[in-house]
């Protein structure tokens, strides 16, 4: 749901990391606990991307500066707008998965093509 580049300061450095949303828990539509886990790219754990978004899908993102947070991935703009209307977030915006992006993934070997 989010990725961060490495950070280097005069007295501190941190490797790149990513955060996964594991689930929301609650009752009657009220989220009580949202479970997220953050992993360093230097971890010994291995992760596999089993499916990438298709051309035309819409990401619902939250603006958090340099690293936006993925809130939802919808099959089309109408579904994304409907999701956002039912799940209002401040600073949320929509971004379409483009043919150029999917093509770059294939060329750079990040997709099964």
Buried (B, 14 or more C-beta within 10 A) or exposed (E): BBEBEEEEEEEEEEEEBBBEBEEEEEEEEEEEEEEEEEEEEEEEEEEEEEEBBEEEBBBBBBEEEEEBBBBBBBEEEEBBBEBBEEEEBEEBEBBBBEEEEBEEBEEEEEBEE
